[in-house]
Amino acid sequence: MSTDVVKPILQARDLVKRYGRVTALDHADFDLMPNEILGVIGDNGAGKSSLIKVLAGAVIPDSGEVLMDGKPVHFRSPLDAREAGIETVYQDLALAPALSIADNMFLGRETRKGGAMGKWFRLLDRSGMQKRAREQLSALGLLTIQNIKQPVETLSGGQRQGVAVARAAAFGSKVIILDEPTAALGVKESRRVLELMLDVKKRGLPIILISHNMPHVFEVADRIHIHRLGRRIAVIDPKDYSMADAVAIMTGAMPPPPMADEMAAA
C-alpha cells in the first residue's frame, strides 16, 4: 500500500487581519490540494473575501503565514502572488472593454518583437500574442469566439468570463482563484463557465472557487471550505453532505463536523 501523502499546494496558517475593531480573520486556516476545485463558502461578513485577498496578495495579514509547496511566502502585492503562479479572476473581471481579446489576454504582460525592433523601438509582437491568445481560447473550448481582434465590449457576459478565465489559465502556473464567476451570468453562460473550470482542472491547475451559488459549488467542487466568523470551521465532501447541511453549518444552526487534524489529535 502506498504511503505517499498528498501535501497542500497552498496553505494559510493562523491568519489574523483586523480593521480597527473589526476582526476580519480570526486565526484562520486554509488548505488547497493539488488538482482540486475547492469551494469556499460563507455568509456575508464571514471573512472569506479577506482570506482570498490575503492569498491573492491584495491584503497583508497582521499575523499568520501563507505557504506554497510547504514553504512560507510573503506577498506584498498581487504582483508578488502573480509571480508565484497565483492568478485571480475577480467578479468585475478586470477587462478593458475597448481593447481586443488578444490585448486583454496580455494586458500588463505584453511581449515585444525579437531583435532590434523590440529592443530599441519597443514594438509589440501583436501577431505572436494573437496566435497565443487563439491557442489558449481553443484549448479551453472557447471556439465561439471567432475574431481574436474584436473588442471585449462586443462579447456576451459568458464570453467575457471565458476570456478572463483563459487569461488566468495561460499565466497561472500554480493556482487559479475565481471570485463569484457566475454571479452575473444566465443559465447557459453559467454552464459554460462551470465546464471551463473542469477543463482547467483537467490541465492540472487547482482552483479556488468563491461563490454564493450553492448548486454550482456542489456540482464542481471536490471539497468545500466553510468560513464563519473569521475562520475556517469545516471542510466537507459534497458527496457526504447536502446543501442544506452546508448552509446549516455556515449559519451555526448545525455543529460543524470535526476537522481531520482534530480527529488525528483525538
C-alpha positions in Angstrom: 0.0 0.0 0.0 1.4 3.4 -0.9 2.5 5.6 1.9 2.7 8.8 -0.2 0.9 11.7 1.5 -0.5 14.4 -0.8 0.5 17.7 0.5 -1.3 21.0 0.0 -0.1 23.2 -2.8 -1.3 26.4 -1.0 -1.8 26.8 2.7 -2.6 29.5 5.3 -2.0 29.1 9.0 -3.3 31.2 11.9 -4.1 34.3 9.7 -5.3 37.4 11.6 -6.5 40.6 10.0 -8.2 43.4 11.8 -9.7 46.7 10.5 -9.9 48.8 13.7 -12.3 47.0 16.0 -13.5 44.6 13.3 -11.7 41.3 13.1 -12.0 40.0 9.5 -9.7 37.0 10.0 -9.5 35.3 13.4 -6.7 32.8 13.3 -7.9 31.4 10.0 -6.5 28.3 8.3 -6.7 27.2 4.7 -5.6 24.2 2.6 -5.7 23.7 -1.2 -4.7 20.3 -2.5 -3.2 19.7 -5.9 -5.5 19.2 -8.9 -8.7 20.0 -7.0 -11.6 22.5 -7.1 -12.0 23.9 -3.6 -15.3 25.7 -3.0 -15.1 28.5 -0.4 -18.5 29.5 1.1 -19.6 31.7 4.0 -22.2 34.2 5.0 -21.7 37.9 4.2 -19.1 39.2 6.6 -17.7 35.8 7.4 -14.2 36.9 6.3 -13.9 34.8 3.2 -13.1 37.8 1.0 -10.3 38.9 3.3 -8.9 35.3 3.3 -8.9 35.2 -0.5 -7.3 38.7 -0.7 -4.5 37.6 1.5 -3.9 34.5 -0.7 -4.0 36.8 -3.8 -1.6 39.3 -2.3 -4.1 42.1 -2.2 -4.2 42.2 1.6 -1.2 41.8 4.1 -2.3 39.9 7.2 -1.4 41.3 10.7 -0.1 37.9 11.6 0.0 34.3 10.4 1.6 32.8 7.3 0.9 31.7 3.8 2.8 28.7 2.4 3.3 27.4 -1.2 4.5 23.8 -1.5 5.2 23.9 2.2 7.5 26.9 2.1 6.5 30.3 3.6 5.8 33.1 1.1 5.3 36.8 1.8 3.1 38.5 -0.7 3.3 42.3 -0.5 1.1 42.9 -3.6 -1.0 41.0 -6.2 2.1 41.1 -8.4 4.1 39.1 -5.9 1.3 36.4 -5.9 1.2 36.5 -9.7 4.9 35.9 -9.9 4.5 33.0 -7.6 2.0 31.5 -10.0 -1.4 32.6 -8.5 -3.8 34.1 -10.9 -7.1 35.7 -9.7 -10.2 36.4 -11.7 -12.3 39.0 -9.7 -16.0 39.4 -10.1 -15.6 42.6 -12.2 -13.2 40.6 -14.5 -10.7 43.5 -14.7 -11.0 43.6 -18.5 -10.6 46.7 -20.7 -13.8 46.7 -22.8 -12.4 48.8 -25.7 -9.4 46.6 -26.2 -9.3 43.4 -28.2 -9.5 39.9 -26.8 -5.8 39.4 -27.5 -4.8 42.8 -25.9 -6.8 41.8 -22.8 -5.2 38.4 -22.6 -1.7 40.1 -22.4 -2.7 43.2 -20.6 0.3 44.2 -18.5 2.3 41.3 -19.9 2.7 42.4 -23.5 5.5 40.7 -25.4 7.8 42.6 -27.8 9.2 41.7 -31.2 12.6 40.0 -31.3 15.7 41.8 -32.3 16.3 45.5 -32.6 12.7 46.3 -33.4 11.6 45.1 -30.0 14.7 46.1 -28.0 15.2 49.6 -29.3 11.9 50.6 -30.8 9.8 48.6 -28.2 7.4 47.3 -30.9 4.9 44.7 -29.6 4.7 41.3 -31.1 1.0 41.6 -31.9 0.8 38.6 -34.3 2.5 36.4 -31.7 0.2 37.5 -28.9 -2.8 36.9 -31.1 -1.6 33.4 -32.0 -1.1 32.5 -28.3 -4.4 34.0 -27.4 -6.2 32.0 -30.0 -4.4 28.8 -28.9 -5.4 29.4 -25.3 -9.0 30.0 -26.1 -9.1 26.9 -28.4 -7.5 24.8 -25.7 -10.4 25.7 -23.3 -13.0 25.1 -25.9 -13.9 28.7 -26.5 -14.4 28.2 -30.2 -17.5 30.5 -30.4 -15.1 33.5 -30.3 -14.1 33.8 -33.9 -12.2 37.0 -34.2 -9.4 37.4 -31.7 -9.1 41.1 -32.6 -12.7 42.0 -31.7 -13.2 44.4 -28.7 -14.2 42.7 -25.5 -17.2 45.0 -25.2 -18.8 43.1 -28.2 -18.8 39.8 -26.3 -21.5 38.3 -24.1 -21.1 38.0 -20.4 -20.2 34.4 -20.6 -17.6 35.0 -23.3 -16.0 37.8 -21.3 -15.8 35.5 -18.3 -14.2 32.9 -20.6 -11.6 35.4 -21.7 -10.8 36.2 -18.1 -10.5 32.5 -17.1 -8.4 31.8 -20.2 -6.0 34.6 -19.3 -5.7 33.2 -15.8 -5.1 29.7 -17.1 -2.5 31.0 -19.6 -0.4 32.6 -16.9 -1.3 30.8 -13.7 1.3 28.1 -13.1 0.2 27.1 -9.6 -3.3 28.2 -8.6 -6.3 30.0 -10.1 -8.7 31.9 -7.8 -12.2 32.6 -9.2 -14.3 35.1 -7.3 -18.1 34.7 -8.0 -17.5 33.7 -11.6 -21.2 33.0 -12.4 -22.8 35.8 -10.4 -23.9 38.0 -13.3 -24.5 35.2 -15.9 -27.5 33.5 -17.2 -28.1 29.7 -17.0 -26.4 28.8 -20.4 -23.4 31.1 -19.8 -23.0 29.8 -16.2 -23.0 26.3 -17.6 -20.1 27.1 -19.9 -18.1 28.7 -17.1 -18.6 25.6 -14.9 -17.4 23.5 -17.8 -14.4 25.8 -18.2 -13.4 25.2 -14.6 -13.5 21.4 -15.1 -11.4 21.9 -18.3 -8.8 23.9 -16.3 -8.7 21.3 -13.6 -8.0 18.6 -16.2 -5.0 20.6 -17.3 -3.6 20.2 -13.7 -4.4 23.6 -12.2 -6.1 23.6 -8.9 -8.9 26.2 -8.5 -10.3 28.1 -5.5 -14.0 28.9 -6.2 -15.6 31.6 -4.1 -19.4 31.6 -4.7 -22.7 32.2 -3.1 -24.3 29.8 -5.7 -24.5 26.6 -3.7 -25.7 24.4 -6.6 -22.7 25.4 -8.6 -20.3 24.8 -5.8 -21.7 21.4 -5.1 -21.6 20.5 -8.7 -17.9 21.1 -9.4 -16.1 21.3 -6.0 -14.1 18.3 -4.8 -14.1 19.8 -1.2 -15.9 22.7 0.3 -14.2 25.1 2.8 -16.8 26.7 5.1 -15.9 30.0 6.7 -17.7 31.5 9.7 -16.9 34.4 12.0 -13.4 35.0 10.5 -12.2 31.4 10.5 -12.5 28.0 8.8 -14.9 25.9 10.8 -15.3 22.9 8.5 -14.1 21.3 5.3 -16.7 18.9 3.9 -17.0 16.5 1.0 -20.0 17.5 -1.1 -20.8 13.8 -1.7 -21.3 13.3 2.0 -23.3 16.4 2.9 -26.3 18.2 1.4 -26.6 21.9 0.5 -29.0 22.2 3.5 -26.3 20.8 5.7 -23.7 23.2 4.4 -26.0 26.2 5.0 -26.7 25.0 8.5 -23.0 24.7 9.3 -22.3 28.0 7.7 -25.0 29.8 9.7 -24.3 28.0 13.0 -27.6 26.0 13.0 -25.7 22.7 12.8 -22.4 21.9 14.6 -19.5 21.5 12.2 -18.0 18.1 11.7 -14.6 17.6 13.3 -11.6 18.6 11.1 -9.1 15.9 10.0 -6.4 17.3 12.2 -8.7 17.4 15.2 -9.6 13.7 14.7 -5.9 12.8 14.3 -5.2 14.6 17.6 -8.0 12.8 19.4 
